[in-house]
Amino acid sequence: MTTSHSAFCPVYRAIGVLQEKWVLHIVRSLLDGEKGFNELARAVGGCNSATLTQRLEHLEHLDLIRKRTEETQGKLARSVYTLTPAGQELQSVIFAIDTWAREHLHTESEAVAASGPC
């Protein structure tokens, strides 16, 4: 595919978004429900705060996630992230990847649970 055509191809554009490091990990984690920044950082694992912030801002710009700020007395404000309906639609993508991986990417232990993505 040439560069001029790639700008107009929805598959090319979607892969561009989804291949960014940590994006699918963030979405997968938020499929379980809303999470605060620190909880999300722990769930994603290994992503530094600056990169996580950048990815969250980008996903918010794309309307895949929403950020809500909760004010608490005597504490710093807490940022809470949830998937938008568009973000929730990525569940089928995550499940398709899970199904493909279970079928084609065998592990030495083969002790992978058969229910839902890990």
N, C-alpha and C positions, 0 to 999 in steps of 0.2 A: 504494500500500500504506500503510495507516495505521500509526502508531507502535506501537499495541498489537499488531498482527499481525507487525510486523517482528522482534520479539524471538523469535518462534517459527518464523520462516522460515529454513531452513538456507542458502539461497542468499544471502539478505540478510546473515546473520551471516558467511558465508564471504567475501563481497565486502568487508565491513567490515574483516576481517583482511587480506586480500590487497591492498586499496587503500592501506594505510598505506605512506607513502613508504619506499622501500628494501627492503621485505619481499620482493618478487619478485626483486629484484636479488640479495639475500642467498641466497635459495633457488636461483636459477639458478647462482650461483657455487659453491654447495655440491654441486650435482649432479655436478660434476667430482671430488668427493672432499673429504675433511676439509681444513680450513684453520685455521691459527693466526689470532689476532685481526688482526695487522698484515697478513698475507697476504690475509685476507678484506677488510680495509679498502681495500687496493690494488685488489683484484679488483672491488669494488663501485664504487669511485671517487666522490669528491665528498661522501661522507657523513662528517660530523665524528664524532669518537670517542665523544662523549656520546650522540649519536643512535644510532650503531651499537650501543653497549652497551645502550641502552634497547630497541632492536628485538630484539637477540639474547636479552635477558632475557624479553621478551614471547613470542618464538617458543619459547623453552625452556619457559616456563610452559604454552604450548599443546601441548607435546610434539611440536613439529615439528622441533626440533633438540636435540642433546645437547652439553653442554659437559664437556670433560675437562681436568683440570689436570695438566700434566706437570711434575714437579720435575726440575730440572737442577742439577748441582753448580756452584757459583760464579756462577750466573745467577738472575735472577728466574724465578718459575714461569711457564710458558707455557700459555695457554688455547687449546684446540683444539676446533673445532666440527665436528659432523657432522650430517647429516640422519637423523632417525628414520625408520622405515618409513612413518609418516604423511606426513612431509616429502618422502620419496622419491616418494610417490604424486602429488605436485604436478608431477612431470616431465611428465605428460600435459597438464596445464594450460599449462605453459610451452611445450610443443611446439604445442599448439592455438593459442596466441597467436602463436607464430612463423609458423605456417602461414597464419593469417589476415592477419598483417601483410605477409607476402611477397606475398599475393594482392591486398591492398587498399591498402596504404600504399606506393605506388611512390616511389622516390627518383629524383633527377635522374640519377644515374650508373648505375642499374640493374645495378650490378656486385656485387650481393649474392650470396653463395655459396648454392648450392642445398642444402647438406648441413647439417642440424641448426641449432639456435638459436645465434646469435652470442654 
